[in-house]
Amino acid sequence: MIVTLVIASVAAFVLAVLSAVAGFGGGVLLLPVFTGLFGLRVAVPVLTIAQVASNGGRVWFNRADLSWRLIGRFALGAVPLAAAGGLLLAHAPLSPLKRLLGGFLIAVVVWRRINPHPKAPTDGAFVAVGAASGLGSALLGSVGPLTAPFFLAKGLRRATYIGTEAACALAMHGTKIAAYGAGDLLTGRVLLLGAALTPATLAGAWAGRRIVGRISDQVFVRLIEAGLVVAGLLFLAGL
């Protein structure tokens, strides 16, 4: 158990740094790691608890740059669908959904290369983005890459992007934890693992915040697009 926790903590720290720099990616890449260590039904709620710490840290470190208007629209769609998805987790067929999402993410990067200056989505569109993200996140553990193209198209960059995306994710994760508890998925083991991984995720969020201010907007966007491709390939592979 100690060795497993050490491996999980190192992975959580490294990928929390990635999330803090790119605005997403840690949860998607942590899911296959945690699944290999704990099994899928334990991995998803453990990952959610770890993401509450990681996203909470990112919100705090970027609190002066949040777009509360978008956060409110996103939460309006995300909260009810995250609750429904959390209750479905114990019975939902996950493989087809993950492969569909993987294809979508890669297609988004191709589309951005073809159309590098897309029309900005309306604020109201983020209600639908939140709804799709809430359902997918509850079933798959993390779908941060799904929201990235919409925040980028809205013109969010650096601290505003990272903090706003994290606040939106935090609204989903809090709802998911409540739904997992209602579905008897928050066992003592899950809570212990989640608590044990919290310090590593907070440390990673702090370290990533120190790094992000040193990279250009162009590099920042390239990092996000690379993360979309990696996440899409992982989902297509069924990981």
C-alpha positions, -999 to 999 in steps of 0.1 A, spaced: 0 0 0 29 24 8 46 18 -25 12 23 -43 7 56 -25 42 68 -33 37 61 -70 2 77 -70 16 108 -52 45 113 -76 21 110 -106 -4 134 -89 23 160 -83 37 158 -119 3 160 -135 -9 187 -112 20 208 -125 9 200 -160 -26 211 -152 -15 243 -136 6 252 -167 -17 241 -195 -50 245 -177 -60 209 -180 -45 175 -188 -36 162 -153 -69 144 -147 -70 128 -182 -35 114 -178 -40 104 -142 -70 83 -149 -51 54 -166 -25 56 -138 -51 54 -111 -70 28 -129 -40 5 -131 -33 11 -94 -68 9 -80 -93 -3 -106 -118 19 -125 -146 21 -100 -122 33 -73 -100 53 -96 -127 77 -108 -139 89 -73 -103 90 -60 -93 111 -90 -123 134 -83 -111 140 -47 -76 147 -59 -89 171 -86 -109 191 -60 -75 198 -43 -57 206 -76 -85 228 -90 -90 245 -57 -54 254 -56 -55 268 -92 -86 289 -84 -69 303 -53 -36 311 -71 -54 328 -100 -83 343 -80 -77 378 -92 -82 368 -129 -114 347 -128 -142 353 -153 -172 348 -130 -197 354 -158 -185 323 -177 -182 303 -144 -218 310 -136 -231 299 -171 -209 268 -171 -221 257 -136 -257 262 -146 -253 233 -171 -226 213 -154 -241 208 -119 -273 189 -128 -256 167 -154 -226 160 -131 -251 148 -105 -269 125 -130 -236 111 -143 -223 104 -108 -253 83 -101 -249 64 -134 -212 56 -129 -218 22 -113 -236 9 -144 -226 30 -174 -207 15 -204 -176 37 -205 -156 24 -234 -178 37 -263 -181 71 -247 -143 74 -242 -135 65 -278 -161 90 -291 -146 118 -269 -111 108 -281 -120 113 -317 -137 146 -310 -106 160 -292 -83 152 -321 -108 166 -346 -109 198 -326 -71 203 -330 -74 196 -367 -102 221 -369 -82 247 -350 -53 243 -375 -77 248 -404 -95 276 -388 -70 294 -364 -94 323 -357 -128 308 -348 -158 330 -339 -160 334 -301 -189 314 -286 -216 333 -268 -218 333 -230 -250 313 -233 -231 285 -252 -212 277 -220 -244 263 -204 -243 236 -231 -205 232 -227 -210 228 -190 -238 202 -194 -217 180 -217 -186 184 -195 -206 176 -163 -219 143 -177 -187 132 -193 -166 141 -163 -188 122 -139 -185 91 -161 -148 94 -172 -132 111 -142 -120 141 -162 -128 158 -195 -108 190 -191 -97 188 -228 -133 190 -239 -137 225 -225 -103 239 -237 -113 248 -273 -143 268 -261 -123 288 -235 -96 294 -261 -121 306 -287 -135 330 -261 -101 346 -259 -91 335 -224 -53 331 -218 -29 324 -190 -42 331 -155 -77 339 -166 -79 307 -186 -64 285 -159 -83 300 -130 -117 301 -148 -114 266 -162 -104 254 -127 -134 271 -111 -157 255 -136 -142 221 -129 -145 226 -92 -182 231 -95 -184 198 -113 -162 179 -89 -180 190 -58 -213 178 -74 -198 145 -84 -185 138 -49 -220 142 -36 -234 119 -63 -207 93 -57 -216 94 -20 -253 88 -28 -242 59 -51 -221 42 -23 -189 48 -42 -172 69 -15 -159 40 6 -133 44 34 -106 33 10 -115 60 -15 -116 87 11 -83 76 25 -66 75 -9 -81 109 -19 -69 125 14 -34 110 10 -30 124 -25 -42 159 -16 -8 174 -5 9 162 -38 -18 178 -59 -17 211 -40 21 212 -43 19 206 -80 -7 234 -85 17 258 -67 47 247 -87 28 250 -120 16 286 -111 53 295 -107 61 282 -142 31 295 -163 41 332 -160 73 325 -178 59 311 -211 45 330 -240 9 329 -252 19 311 -283 37 283 -264 8 282 -240 -17 275 -268 7 249 -283 9 231 -250 -29 229 -248 -32 216 -283 -6 190 -276 -25 180 -245 -57 176 -266 -40 152 -290 -24 131 -262 -58 130 -244 -76 120 -276 -51 92 -283 -55 79 -247 -93 79 -250 -92 62 -284 -69 35 -269 -95 29 -242 -72 41 -214 
